């Protein structure tokens, strides 16, 4: 719970969706995992609806490119 009484995730739980996606035995490629609580702000990790820009191959490619530019890292895309 945040200082304002809002149910939010913590620093410790923020990593859980990424860990589930990367190592979960039932995790499926190409899906988005995030918190499953109200407003997706906290709670255990679960499959989430893909954000609209990521549903378009062109938009997803653009976001991928911007991510690489902002982080200075070349990410290898899954095939």
C-alpha positions as CSV (number, residue, x, y, z in Angstrom):
1,X,0.0,0.0,0.0
2,X,1.3,3.4,-0.9
3,X,1.7,6.3,1.5
4,X,-1.6,7.7,0.2
5,X,-3.5,4.4,0.9
6,X,-3.5,3.3,-2.7
7,X,-2.9,-0.4,-3.5
8,X,0.4,-0.5,-5.5
9,X,3.2,-2.9,-6.2
10,X,6.5,-2.7,-4.4
11,X,10.1,-2.6,-5.5
12,X,10.3,-6.2,-4.6
13,X,7.2,-7.2,-6.6
14,X,8.0,-5.1,-9.7
15,X,10.3,-7.7,-11.0
16,X,7.8,-10.6,-10.8
17,X,6.1,-10.1,-14.2
18,X,9.5,-10.1,-16.1
19,X,10.6,-13.2,-14.1
20,X,7.4,-15.0,-14.9
21,X,7.7,-14.1,-18.6
22,X,11.4,-15.2,-18.8
23,X,11.3,-18.3,-16.6
24,X,7.8,-19.4,-16.0
25,X,7.1,-22.9,-17.2
26,X,3.7,-21.9,-18.5
27,X,4.7,-18.5,-19.8
28,X,3.8,-18.1,-23.5
29,X,5.9,-16.2,-26.0
30,X,4.5,-13.0,-27.4
31,X,2.3,-12.2,-24.4
32,X,2.6,-9.3,-22.0
33,X,2.8,-10.1,-18.3
34,X,2.1,-7.5,-15.6
35,X,0.4,-7.0,-12.2
36,X,-3.1,-8.4,-12.0
37,X,-4.5,-6.1,-9.3
38,X,-6.9,-3.2,-9.8
39,X,-5.7,-0.9,-12.5
40,X,-2.7,-3.3,-13.0
41,X,-0.9,-1.4,-10.3
42,X,-0.2,-4.3,-8.0
43,X,-1.0,-7.9,-7.4
44,X,0.5,-11.1,-8.7
45,X,1.8,-11.3,-12.2
46,X,-0.6,-12.5,-14.9
47,X,-1.2,-12.3,-18.6
48,X,-2.3,-8.8,-19.7
49,X,-3.9,-7.3,-22.7
50,X,-1.3,-6.0,-25.1
51,X,-1.2,-2.2,-25.3
52,X,-2.7,-1.0,-28.5
53,X,0.6,0.3,-30.1
54,X,2.1,-3.1,-29.5
55,X,-0.7,-4.9,-31.5
56,X,0.6,-3.2,-34.7
57,X,3.8,-4.7,-36.1
58,X,5.0,-1.3,-37.3
59,X,4.4,0.4,-34.0
60,X,6.0,-2.5,-32.1
61,X,9.1,-2.2,-34.3
62,X,9.2,1.5,-33.7
63,X,9.0,1.0,-29.9
64,X,11.7,-1.6,-30.1
65,X,14.0,0.8,-32.0
66,X,13.3,3.6,-29.5
67,X,14.0,1.3,-26.6
68,X,17.4,0.3,-28.2
69,X,18.3,4.0,-28.8
70,X,17.3,5.1,-25.2
71,X,19.2,2.2,-23.5
72,X,22.1,2.1,-25.9
73,X,21.5,-1.7,-26.2
74,X,20.8,-3.8,-29.2
75,X,18.1,-6.3,-28.2
76,X,17.8,-9.6,-30.1
77,X,14.3,-10.1,-31.3
78,X,12.7,-13.5,-30.7
79,X,12.0,-15.4,-34.0
